[in-house]
Amino acid sequence: MGQVAHIWRHPIKSHGREEVTQTQLHAGHTMPGDRVWAVRHAASKIDGSGWAPCVNFSRGSKAPALMAIEAKLDEATRTVALSHPDRPDVTIQPDENPAAFLEWVHPLMPNDRAASAQILAAADRGMTDTDFPSISLINLSSHRAVAQKIGRDISPKRWRGNFWIEGLAPWEEFEWIGREMRIGSARVVLRDRIVRCMATTASPSTGKRDADTLAALDAGWGHQDFGVYAEVTQSGTVVQGDRLVLI
């Protein structure tokens, strides 16, 4: 089967990404350091006490400029360093100084969208888009198929996946749904295909919409799905280069 080419986490949901070389997965949990915080917008009524659907948060589908944020998490101090081509670099502690984060991100939000109002810490799991604690896998061969359909290279960062997998046939990942798989020394069960949104149309370099990924998926394969959600069933370590084995 394939192997793990890259591992990515997203400390603040929809607000930046960071590549790591390894991670420790825990059964029944999301990836450590992934979606630790999420940004509630002013139109949302959630209180932050538990998981909530993505419509409650500021995100790249409505604010494409967010897609160009890079992040670096210091887990020990719960500090996040953020960068964006149109903003000065900043280092913040979301739990201690949320106002600094809201001030920094404010210029990246469209005027016709609800403003970012509060940064929330996910209580006991990352604030992924699924109502179960999930990790996400993307197939780089599928990515290249989409890029070919669009007619030019695009960055895999658009898909915001945790594990980028190399060495598979295009769309092979969809055949895994319902199967259990060993990834490194961890085990996961493949749960669902990931339905994509407008966030993927924005460039991770500029934060501007520049590729109609959704139309390409529709035209080429009759759906808007890309990548798969998985649930960790056995704790273990995953290192860049580890093989994937279906069980």
Secondary structure as GFF3:
##gff-version 3
##sequence-region A 1 247
A	DSSP	beta_strand	3	9	.	.	.	ID=ss1
A	DSSP	beta_strand	18	20	.	.	.	ID=ss2
A	DSSP	beta_strand	22	25	.	.	.	ID=ss3
A	DSSP	beta_strand	37	41	.	.	.	ID=ss4
A	DSSP	three_ten_helix	54	56	.	.	.	ID=ss5
A	DSSP	three_ten_helix	64	68	.	.	.	ID=ss6
A	DSSP	beta_strand	70	74	.	.	.	ID=ss7
A	DSSP	beta_strand	79	84	.	.	.	ID=ss8
A	DSSP	beta_strand	87	92	.	.	.	ID=ss9
A	DSSP	alpha_helix	98	105	.	.	.	ID=ss10
A	DSSP	three_ten_helix	106	108	.	.	.	ID=ss11
A	DSSP	beta_strand	116	121	.	.	.	ID=ss12
A	DSSP	beta_strand	135	139	.	.	.	ID=ss13
A	DSSP	alpha_helix	140	150	.	.	.	ID=ss14
A	DSSP	three_ten_helix	156	159	.	.	.	ID=ss15
A	DSSP	beta_strand	163	166	.	.	.	ID=ss16
A	DSSP	three_ten_helix	172	176	.	.	.	ID=ss17
A	DSSP	beta_strand	180	183	.	.	.	ID=ss18
A	DSSP	beta_strand	186	195	.	.	.	ID=ss19
A	DSSP	three_ten_helix	198	201	.	.	.	ID=ss20
A	DSSP	alpha_helix	213	221	.	.	.	ID=ss21
A	DSSP	beta_strand	225	234	.	.	.	ID=ss22
A	DSSP	beta_strand	236	239	.	.	.	ID=ss23
A	DSSP	beta_strand	244	246	.	.	.	ID=ss24
###
